[in-house]
Amino acid sequence: MDGDGYRQLQNFITDSPWDSRKVISAVARKTSNLYALQPGYTEEDVSYIIDETAHLKKGECSVGVAR
């Protein structure tokens, strides 16, 4: 993402008028429902981590770059 796109996204996340607790709760509910539908699912503690940071990979030797 170029610098302008990153700033726009950051501004959208930071300055949006939404209630973050409601968004987090909705994602948690949907994730829990998705896990519950999986074969072999047991009621163990699970987590879902949302990481809004992203860094473009450069070159062929960076970690996570498809070979």
DSSP file (Angstrom, degrees, kcal/mol; ACC not computed):
  #  RESIDUE AA STRUCTURE BP1 BP2  ACC     N-H-->O    O-->H-N    N-H-->O    O-->H-N    TCO  KAPPA ALPHA  PHI   PSI    X-CA   Y-CA   Z-CA
    1    1 A M              0   0    0      0, 0.0    55,-0.1     0, 0.0    53,-0.0   0.000 360.0 360.0 360.0 130.7    0.0    0.0    0.0
    2    2 A D     >  -     0   0    0      1,-0.1     4,-2.6     4,-0.0     5,-0.2  -0.177 360.0 -96.8 -70.6 170.6    1.5    3.3   -0.9
    3    3 A G  H  > S+     0   0    0      1,-0.2     4,-2.4     2,-0.2     5,-0.2   0.883 123.5  48.5 -56.9 -43.6    1.9    6.1    1.6
    4    4 A D  H  > S+     0   0    0      2,-0.2     4,-2.4     1,-0.2    -1,-0.2   0.919 112.1  48.8 -65.4 -42.9   -1.4    7.9    0.7
    5    5 A G  H  > S+     0   0    0      2,-0.2     4,-2.5     1,-0.2    -2,-0.2   0.896 111.3  50.4 -62.5 -41.0   -3.4    4.7    0.9
    6    6 A Y  H  X S+     0   0    0     -4,-2.6     4,-2.9     2,-0.2     5,-0.2   0.934 111.2  48.0 -63.1 -45.8   -1.8    3.8    4.2
    7    7 A R  H  X S+     0   0    0     -4,-2.4     4,-2.6     1,-0.2    -2,-0.2   0.889 111.2  51.0 -63.6 -38.6   -2.7    7.2    5.6
    8    8 A Q  H  X S+     0   0    0     -4,-2.4     4,-2.4     2,-0.2    -1,-0.2   0.927 112.8  45.6 -63.9 -44.2   -6.2    7.0    4.3
    9    9 A L  H  X S+     0   0    0     -4,-2.5     4,-2.5     2,-0.2     5,-0.2   0.931 113.7  48.9 -64.2 -45.5   -6.7    3.6    5.9
   10   10 A Q  H  X S+     0   0    0     -4,-2.9     4,-2.7     1,-0.2     5,-0.2   0.909 112.4  48.6 -60.9 -42.2   -5.2    4.7    9.2
   11   11 A N  H  X S+     0   0    0     -4,-2.6     4,-2.8    -5,-0.2    -1,-0.2   0.902 110.3  51.7 -63.9 -41.8   -7.4    7.8    9.2
   12   12 A F  H  X S+     0   0    0     -4,-2.4     4,-0.9     1,-0.2    -2,-0.2   0.926 114.6  42.4 -60.4 -45.9  -10.5    5.7    8.5
   13   13 A I  H  < S+     0   0    0     -4,-2.5    -2,-0.2     1,-0.2    -1,-0.2   0.917 120.4  41.8 -67.7 -43.9   -9.7    3.3   11.4
   14   14 A T  H  < S+     0   0    0     -4,-2.7    -2,-0.2    -5,-0.2    -3,-0.2   0.890 123.2  33.3 -73.3 -41.2   -8.7    6.1   13.8
   15   15 A D  H  < S+     0   0    0     -4,-2.8    -1,-0.2    -5,-0.2    -2,-0.2   0.371  83.0 121.4-104.0   4.4  -11.4    8.7   13.1
   16   16 A S     <  -     0   0    0     -4,-0.9    -4,-0.0    -5,-0.2    -3,-0.0  -0.398  62.9-132.5 -69.5 147.0  -14.4    6.6   12.2
   17   17 A P        +     0   0    0      0, 0.0    -1,-0.1     0, 0.0    -3,-0.0   0.351  65.5 120.6 -83.1   8.4  -17.4    7.2   14.5
   18   18 A W  S    S-     0   0    0      1,-0.1     2,-0.8     2,-0.0     3,-0.1  -0.234  72.5-110.1 -72.2 162.0  -18.1    3.5   15.0
   19   19 A D    >>  -     0   0    0      1,-0.2     4,-1.7     2,-0.0     3,-0.6  -0.833  24.8-158.2 -90.6 108.4  -18.2    1.8   18.4
   20   20 A S  H 3> S+     0   0    0     -2,-0.8     4,-2.8     1,-0.3     5,-0.2   0.832  89.3  59.6 -60.6 -34.0  -15.1   -0.4   18.4
   21   21 A R  H 3> S+     0   0    0      1,-0.2     4,-2.5     2,-0.2    -1,-0.3   0.896 105.4  49.2 -61.6 -39.7  -16.5   -2.7   21.1
   22   22 A K  H <> S+     0   0    0     -3,-0.6     4,-2.3     2,-0.2    -1,-0.2   0.898 112.1  48.2 -66.9 -39.9  -19.5   -3.5   18.9
   23   23 A V  H  X S+     0   0    0     -4,-1.7     4,-2.4     2,-0.2    -2,-0.2   0.939 113.3  47.0 -64.9 -47.0  -17.2   -4.3   16.0
   24   24 A I  H  X S+     0   0    0     -4,-2.8     4,-2.5     1,-0.2    -2,-0.2   0.904 112.7  49.8 -62.2 -42.4  -14.9   -6.5   18.1
   25   25 A S  H  X S+     0   0    0     -4,-2.5     4,-2.6    -5,-0.2    -1,-0.2   0.901 110.3  50.1 -63.8 -41.3  -17.9   -8.3   19.6
   26   26 A A  H  X S+     0   0    0     -4,-2.3     4,-2.5     2,-0.2    -2,-0.2   0.917 112.1  47.1 -64.0 -43.2  -19.4   -8.9   16.2
   27   27 A V  H  X S+     0   0    0     -4,-2.4     4,-2.6     2,-0.2    -2,-0.2   0.912 112.5  50.4 -64.2 -42.1  -16.1  -10.3   14.9
   28   28 A A  H  X S+     0   0    0     -4,-2.5     4,-2.6     2,-0.2    -2,-0.2   0.916 111.6  47.9 -62.4 -43.6  -15.8  -12.5   18.0
   29   29 A R  H  X S+     0   0    0     -4,-2.6     4,-2.4     2,-0.2    -2,-0.2   0.932 113.9  46.0 -62.4 -47.1  -19.3  -13.9   17.6
   30   30 A K  H  X S+     0   0    0     -4,-2.5     4,-2.1     2,-0.2    -2,-0.2   0.889 113.7  49.2 -64.8 -39.3  -18.9  -14.7   13.9
   31   31 A T  H  X S+     0   0    0     -4,-2.6     4,-2.6     2,-0.2    -2,-0.2   0.919 110.7  50.0 -65.9 -43.8  -15.5  -16.3   14.6
   32   32 A S  H  X S+     0   0    0     -4,-2.6     4,-2.3     1,-0.2    -2,-0.2   0.915 111.2  49.1 -60.7 -43.8  -16.9  -18.4   17.4
   33   33 A N  H  X S+     0   0    0     -4,-2.4     4,-1.0     2,-0.2    -1,-0.2   0.892 110.4  51.6 -62.6 -39.9  -19.7  -19.5   15.1
   34   34 A L  H >< S+     0   0    0     -4,-2.1     3,-0.7     1,-0.2     4,-0.4   0.932 110.8  47.2 -63.6 -46.2  -17.3  -20.4   12.4
   35   35 A Y  H >< S+     0   0    0     -4,-2.6     3,-1.7     1,-0.2    -2,-0.2   0.901 106.6  58.5 -60.7 -40.9  -15.1  -22.5   14.7
   36   36 A A  H 3< S+     0   0    0     -4,-2.3    -1,-0.2     1,-0.3    -2,-0.2   0.758 101.7  55.9 -62.8 -24.4  -18.2  -24.3   16.1
   37   37 A L  T << S+     0   0    0     -4,-1.0    -1,-0.3    -3,-0.7    -2,-0.2   0.579  85.5 104.0 -83.0  -9.9  -19.1  -25.5   12.6
   38   38 A Q  S X  S-     0   0    0     -3,-1.7     3,-1.7    -4,-0.4     2,-0.0  -0.498  82.4-104.5 -78.1 139.8  -15.7  -27.1   12.0
   39   39 A P  T 3  S+     0   0    0      0, 0.0    -1,-0.1     0, 0.0    -2,-0.1  -0.353 106.0  17.8 -59.3 137.3  -15.5  -31.0   12.3
   40   40 A G  T 3  S+     0   0    0      1,-0.3     2,-0.1    -4,-0.1    -3,-0.1   0.538  86.4 158.0  79.6   6.2  -13.9  -32.1   15.5
   41   41 A Y    <   -     0   0    0     -3,-1.7     2,-0.3    -5,-0.1    -1,-0.3  -0.419  18.0-172.9 -65.5 133.9  -14.5  -28.7   17.2
   42   42 A T        -     0   0    0     -2,-0.1     2,-2.6     2,-0.0    -1,-0.0  -0.882  39.5 -98.8-121.6 160.5  -14.5  -28.9   21.0
   43   43 A E  S    S+     0   0    0     -2,-0.3     2,-0.2    -7,-0.0    -2,-0.0  -0.326  72.2 137.8 -80.1  61.6  -15.3  -26.1   23.4
   44   44 A E        -     0   0    0     -2,-2.6     2,-0.2     1,-0.1    -2,-0.0  -0.646  66.2 -84.4 -97.4 161.4  -11.8  -25.2   24.1
   45   45 A D        +     0   0    0     -2,-0.2     2,-0.3     2,-0.0    -1,-0.1  -0.482  54.4 177.1 -65.4 130.9  -10.6  -21.6   24.3
   46   46 A V        -     0   0    0     -2,-0.2     2,-0.3     2,-0.0   -14,-0.0  -0.886  11.3-155.2-128.5 163.1   -9.8  -20.2   20.9
   47   47 A S        -     0   0    0     -2,-0.3     2,-0.4   -16,-0.0    -2,-0.0  -0.958   9.8-154.5-139.3 159.2   -8.7  -16.8   19.8
   48   48 A Y        -     0   0    0     -2,-0.3     2,-0.5     2,-0.0   -17,-0.0  -0.974  15.5-158.9-134.7 116.5   -8.8  -14.7   16.7
   49   49 A I        -     0   0    0     -2,-0.4     2,-0.6     2,-0.0    -2,-0.0  -0.861   1.8-161.3-105.0 125.7   -6.1  -12.0   16.4
   50   50 A I        -     0   0    0     -2,-0.5     2,-0.6     2,-0.0    -2,-0.0  -0.925   7.6-175.1-105.6 120.2   -6.7   -9.1   14.1
   51   51 A D        -     0   0    0     -2,-0.6    -2,-0.0     1,-0.1     0, 0.0  -0.928   8.6-172.8-118.0 106.3   -3.5   -7.3   13.1
   52   52 A E        +     0   0    0     -2,-0.6     2,-0.2     2,-0.0    -1,-0.1   0.504  56.5 100.1 -79.9  -1.9   -4.2   -4.3   11.1
   53   53 A T        +     0   0    0      2,-0.0     2,-0.3     0, 0.0    -2,-0.1  -0.582  48.7 177.0 -82.6 147.4   -0.5   -3.7   10.3
   54   54 A A        -     0   0    0     -2,-0.2     2,-0.4   -53,-0.0    -2,-0.0  -0.985  13.6-168.7-150.4 139.0    0.9   -4.8    7.0
   55   55 A H        -     0   0    0     -2,-0.3     2,-0.1     0, 0.0    -2,-0.0  -0.996  27.2-121.4-129.8 128.6    4.3   -4.5    5.4
   56   56 A L        -     0   0    0     -2,-0.4     2,-0.3   -55,-0.1    -2,-0.0  -0.433  29.1-124.2 -65.9 139.4    4.9   -5.2    1.8
   57   57 A K        -     0   0    0     -2,-0.1     2,-0.4     7,-0.1    -1,-0.1  -0.672  26.0-161.5 -85.4 140.0    7.5   -7.9    1.3
   58   58 A K        +     0   0    0     -2,-0.3     4,-0.4     7,-0.0     3,-0.2  -0.962  47.7   0.7-124.6 140.5   10.5   -7.1   -0.8
   59   59 A G  S    S-     0   0    0     -2,-0.4     3,-0.0     1,-0.2    -2,-0.0  -0.197  87.0 -79.7  81.5-175.1   12.9   -9.4   -2.5
   60   60 A E  S    S+     0   0    0      1,-0.1    -1,-0.2     7,-0.0     5,-0.0   0.462 119.2  58.1-105.1  -4.3   12.9  -13.1   -2.6
   61   61 A C  S    S+     0   0    0     -3,-0.2    -2,-0.1     2,-0.1    -1,-0.1   0.420  73.3 116.6-108.9   0.5   14.5  -13.8    0.8
   62   62 A S  S >  S-     0   0    0     -4,-0.4     3,-1.7     1,-0.1     2,-0.1  -0.399  77.7 -97.5 -68.4 146.5   12.0  -12.0    3.1
   63   63 A V  T 3  S+     0   0    0      1,-0.2    -1,-0.1    -2,-0.1     3,-0.1  -0.426 109.8  20.5 -62.3 133.7   10.2  -14.1    5.6
   64   64 A G  T 3  S+     0   0    0      1,-0.3     2,-0.4    -2,-0.1    -1,-0.2   0.384  87.0 134.2  89.3  -4.3    6.7  -15.0    4.3
   65   65 A V    <   -     0   0    0     -3,-1.7    -1,-0.3    -7,-0.1     2,-0.1  -0.665  61.6-115.6 -80.7 129.3    7.5  -14.4    0.6
   66   66 A A              0   0    0     -2,-0.4    -1,-0.1     1,-0.2    -3,-0.0  -0.376 360.0 360.0 -62.4 139.1    6.3  -17.2   -1.7
   67   67 A R              0   0    0     -2,-0.1    -1,-0.2    -6,-0.0    -2,-0.0   0.442 360.0 360.0 -88.2 360.0    9.1  -19.0   -3.4
